[in-house]
Amino acid sequence: MKLGHKGWNNVLIFTMLFMSFLFLFVSGRMNDNSEQGPQPLLNQHERLFGLSIDAAQFHKVGLNWRQSSGTQVLSVPVDALVQTWTEVVVTTCNVTPTSPVYHVLLSLVGTQAQVSVDVLSKGDDAPILFVNGRCYQSQNLTLSQLIPEELQ
């Protein structure tokens, strides 16, 4: 096949476009399959620098976590509470949203975005979490592990 310089440039451009669409399609299908099983609430590379549970606020200052003034002192260390929230594993569920029992804001390092989580309690069952309009159920955590007794 004999093509000129412009012809080979066009072949290269269309090949790259085809490969881009192919990779986009394949990655989209892989992401759809991953949502079926348990998944972490936050990605591995995401780190918290702020946590708000209703009116209680906790912020990272240096290597330590501090409670904002006016926040009730917790019996659970703030480090353990934040670690619990970073390790939450959830599965998708089909529950119609009702008014949330607790509202949690997770502030992420490196972005201005905050993850808004509405927590519903269903008795002794694992709590239901609504994140960005999607329903999730925590896998092996109880409400008292996510929300300390002093804030309930």
Secondary structure, DSSP 8 states (H G I E B T S, - for coil): ----HHHHHHHHHHHHHHHHHHHHHHHHHHHHHHTSS-EESS-TT--EEEEEETTEEEEEETTEEEE-TT----SS-HHHHHHHHHT-EEEE--------SEEEEEEETTSS-EEEEEEE--TTS--EEEETTEEEEESS--HHHHS-GGG-
